[in-house]
Structure formats: structure tokens, C-alpha cells
Amino acid sequence: MEQPAREVDASLRAALDTYLAHLTIERGLSPNTLAAYRRDLRRYVAFLVERGVRDPAAVAEGDVEAFVVAIRTGGDGGSALSASSAARSVVAVRGWHRFLALDGATSVDVTRDVRPPAQPKRLPKAISVDDVARIIDAAGLGDGPVPLRDRALLELVYSTGARISEAVGLDVDDLDLTPGRASVRLFGKGSKERVVPVGSFACEAVEAYVVRARPALAAGGRGTPALFLNTRGARLSRQSAWAVLRTAAQRSGIADADHVSPHTLRHSFATHLLAGGADVRVVQELLGHASVTTTQLYTLVTVDSLREVYAQSHPRAL
């Protein structure tokens, strides 16, 4: 007797829930990455059900290829995705099927030969050293604790190449501002930890904030180890930090200020280091872009050599 559709659907959903739990607990993906995986895979599951495929073991390679076409064209009733967004969805789908095969839920990985759509090669957006300085200066305009906080935040992001989520996730104890050895401990994607040198401009700005501004902001809260606080004394949110940069960019009067984002500072950090002569492997280490294929290249890069190259290459290190 054929199994009722709702029971088979439950089997498909259960397989998805198991994989999402794996990504959360064992892979330690960030909430934002996990949300993207969940969104992409739920769209995929809905597509499979619409095609009458209601069990992971029944999925064929043709189903996956049809899904790729559907999300590029909007043929499944959803919005048509760009090549980069579709590629992200394909990565999510391939990861799930690889997990199903390794877990024994399916006999074969049907996505093994499925490739994401080709993406146009685009260079990361970066701004000049002068424009970075103008944005940081604009962030520090005004009186009170907030301008000191905003300047310290942007100086630190540019000085370390930190993601904005990494910056707002910092606690006071993650910073070591010892002269000549200043560094910050950042926790990247998948909770991967890295230690990055901090330049003198950022050290000065952060020290001014911690001594003269943070106590005033902390007075309105219940006590938190967070480095960057909002006006209520709680940890500054990623959205608020984004707004700090947007406002500073608009005040600075630089060209294309509306297109400046936290990633702009991160890309500028990397671009300026490379322009200053830094080895690409060092920059990748500083950015936390380690992967299976590149980790071996980083094993010989010591903390001392990172600090030396950083001091010689970064425009605001000394």
C-alpha cells in the first residue's frame, strides 16, 4: 500500500530538521548562515514536494538540476535568484545530500555532479586610505560618549579587517592593548578564533572610548562584558553598528557614500595591506579565510611574522 503523502512529507521534513540540527550543534554555523541554509532548503523541499518527490531516497539528479533552473528563473513560484544567490542555494542542497549519503539515509549523493551556475568575477569594493580616514573622522564628530564609541568601532574594524558581527561580539577581555603587542581575539564563522594585531590609531581610539565613554554608557545597563555598548548600556547590535558606519560615510562627503558598508572597510583593509606589500597568505590569515585547501599554507605563518608584516603594511598601524 502506498504511504500517505503527509507521512512521507513528514519523513522529508524530519531529514531536513536532522541536518539543520547537525549544522547548528556540530558545525557551529552562525545564526545568519543557518537562517540562509534553512531558507534555501525549505524552498528546495517545497520544490520536491511539488514534483511529487516526498522522500530523500527518491530524489534524482534531474530533480536537483530542475531546481537550479527554477530558482534562476522563478519557475517554482519564488523570486528569481542571481547567480551568486543561486550558487549559495546549490551549496546548501549539496551539503544536505552529502550528509544524507554519509548518514546512510540515501544510497548515493545525487548532487555529486551538479554544479552551481557560473558567477561573474567581481573585484571586492574598496575605498581609498583618505576616504577611510574621512569616514573615521566623521564618526568622531560631536560631544559625549557616542562619538568616542563610534570612532573606536570604525578604527578597530578597519585596523583588524573584522566582520561587523565580530566587532560587536567583542568583550573587553578580548582586547590586549599592550604597546607594541596590541591584538584582539576575534571569533569568526563557525566560532573559529583568530588573533589579529591592532594598529596604534585603533589602540588610541579604543583606549579613549574605554576610559572616557564606556563607563558612562555602562551606567545605564545591568552590567555586561561587551566592549561596544549602546545608550542603554547593552551590547551594540550589528544593525546599530551598520548605522554608525552609514551615518559617518554620509557625513564624510566621500563619493558613493551610500554604497559604503561594513564589508567595504573589510575589503579596504585587505586591499590596502596587499598594496603595502603584504603576502596574500598573511592577509587571508588576518581575515580568517582559512579553508581545507589553504590551511596548510598558513601553518608556517607565526604570530610574530603576522605582527611584523602588519606593522610594515597597514597604513594606520604605526
N, C-alpha and C positions, 0 to 999 in steps of 0.2 A: 504494500500500500504506500502511495506517495505521502511523504511527510507534509503536514500542514505548513503553509507558507510562513505563518507567523513564528513557528518553531524554528524553521530553517533561518529566518531573518534573525531570530534570537541568537542562533549559532554564529552567524556572521558578525553580529554586534559584539558578542562575547569575545570573539577572536580579536576584534579591534580594541576592546577595553583591556584585554590582556597585554596587547602591545603597548598601548598608551601607559599602562602601569609600569611596564618594563622601561620605557623612556624616562618616566618620572623617577623611579626608585633606583634602577641600576645604571642608567646612563646619566642621570642628573641634569637633564636639559633645563634650560632657563624657562621661566613661565611664558615668556613671549614666544620662544621657539616651540614649546609644547603646544601653545594655542594655535600656531600656524600648522603644525602637524595634524592636530585634531580637526581643524577646519578643512584641510585638504583631503584627509582620509574619509571624513564624513561625506564629502562631496563624491568621492570615489565609490564609497559603499552605496550611496543613493543611485549612482550611475549603474552599478552592477545589478542592484535590485530591479531597476527599470528594464534592464536587459534580460531579466529572468534568472540571473545568477544569484543564488541565495546561500551559497556555501563556499568557503575559501578554497576547498579542494576542487570545485567546479570551474574556477577561473582559468581562462585560456589566455595565451599571449595576445590573441586577437582582441580580447576584451580590453586589455591594458592599452594596446595601440589605439583602439577606438576611443578610449577615454582621453588620451593625449590629444587626438583630433578634436574631441568635443570641448575640452577646456580652452583650446586655442580659438575655436570658432564660436563658442557659446552654444553648441549644438545640444548640450544637455539641459538647456534652460537657464543656466547660470551665466554670469558675465564672462565674456571672452578675456582670456588672460594674455599678458605679454609673454614673450619668450622666456624672460627671466622668472616670472611668476609660475609659468607652466613647468619650467625646469625644477623649481622648488617642489611642486606637486609630484612630479615624477620621482624625485629623490625620496619623498615621503612614501610613495606607493612601493618603490623598490625596496626600501628599508623594511616595510611591513612584510612583503612577500619573502624576503630573505629570512626574516625572523620566523615566519610560518614554516619555512622549509627546515630551518635548523631546529625548530621546536618539535618537528615531526607532525605538525598539523596538516602539511601537504607533502607530497612525494617529490616535488620539483619546484624550483623557483622560476615561475613563468615570466618574470621580468628580466631575466638574465641578459637577454639580447635586446631589450627595449632601451632606447637612448632618448634623452631629453631633447627638445628642439634646440637647434643651434641658436646661440645668442650673439648679437653683435658685440664686438670688442669695444669697450669704452674705458677710457682712462679715468681714474678717480678724480673728482673735482678737488682742486686745492686753490688756496689764495696765497698772495704774496706775504712775505715776512712783515712788510709795512702794514698791510691790511690787518693781519693778526694783531699787531701792536695797537692799531687804532681801535679795534673791537675791544680789546682788553682794557685800554684806557677809558673807553666809553662806559664800560661796565662799572668802573670805579668812581664815576662822577656822582657827586652828592654827599650828603652827610648821613651819619648814623651807621648802624651795623650792617645793613643790607648791601650797600656798595662795596664795603670791605669783603663781605662774603662772596659777592658776585665776581669781583676781580680775582679773588683767591681761587674760586671754582674754575674760571676760564684759564687762568695761568696754569693751574695744575693739569687740566685736560690737555692743553697744548704742550706742556712740558713733558708729559708722560705718554701721550697718544692714547689715553684711556677712553674707553667707551663711556658714554654719559651714564649708563647704568652702573658701571664700575665705580665711577666717581661718586655718585650719590650713595653708593653702597659702602663707602669707606667709613670706618670708625677711627676715632682719634688715635688709637693704638696701632693702626696700620701704617702710620707715618713715622719715619725716622728723619729728623731734620738736623742731624749732626753735621756741622760744617765740613765740607769735603767728602762726605759719605752719605749725603741725604738720599733717601729712597722711599718708595711707597710699595706696599704689598697690595696687588690688585687680584681680584677674583673674577676670571673671565667666564666664557661659556663653558657649561659643564662643570662649574665650580673649580676650574683649573687655576692654580695660583701661580703668579709670577711676580718678581721683584724688579722694579724699574727705577733707575736713577731720577732724581728730581733736580732741576736746574735752579740756579741762585735766584732768578726772578720769581719763580714759583715759591721757593722757600721763604723769601721775604714777604710775599703776599699772604701766604698761608699763616706765617707767624703773626703778622699784623692782625689777621682775622681771628686766630685762636686767642690771642691776648686781649684784643680790644673790642671784638664784636661778638664772638661766640658766647661768652658769659651772659651778655645782655639778651641774646636770643634764647639761650637755655633757661633763663629765669621764667619764661612763660610756659615751660613744659613740665613734664613729670620726671625728667632725667633720662637721657639716652646717650649711648656712646657714639652716636653718629657724628661724623665730622661736620657735615654741612646741614644746618638747621633752617627751618622756615620760621616765620614770625611767630608761630605758636609754640616754638621750642621742640618740634618734632622733626624727624628726618626729612630733608628736602626730597621731593618726589622727582622722578625722571621728567615728568611733564613740566614741572616748575623750572627745572634746570634748563630744559629746552627753551622755555620762555625767556629766561635770563639771557641766553645767547641771542635769541631773535631780537630782543629789545636792544641789546648792546650793538648788534650789527646795524640795526636801523639808525641808531643814534650816531654811529661812527661815520656815516655818509659814504661808505665804500660802495663801489659798483656792485650790482646784483646782490644787495644786502638781503633781499627777500629769499634768496636761494641758499643762504648760509645755514647750515645745520650742524649738530654736534659731530657728525661724521666729516664735515668739512674740516674741522680742526684736527681730527684724527688723520685724515688724508694729508693735510698740510704738514703735520708733524712728520709723517713718513717721507713725504716729498722733499722737505727741507733737509732732513737728515741725509737722504741719498744725494741731494745736490751738494751737501757739505763734504761728501766723500765717504759716508758710512757704507759698510758692506751690507748687501741686501739681506744676508743671513742674520746679521745683528738687528736690523730693522724688523724683520719678521719675528725675532725673539722678543723684542720690546713690545710689539703689537700683540703678542700672544697668538700668533697664527700657526702654531705647531700642528703638524698632522703626521700620519703614519709614514708618509714618504719623505718628510722633511725633518723629522725629529732627530735622525742620525746626524744631520748636518749641524745641529745645534749643540751636540754633546761636548764639543771642544770649546764652545763659547763660554768662558767663565764670567763670573760677576765682575771681576776686575777689568777684563777686556771690554765688557759692556760699558762700564763706567768710563773707561779711557776714551773709547770711540764716541760715546755720548758727549763727553766734555769737549771733544775736539770738533764735533759735527753740529751740535744743536745751537742755533743762533742765540738762544736765551739761557744756555747752560751756565755761562760764566759772566 
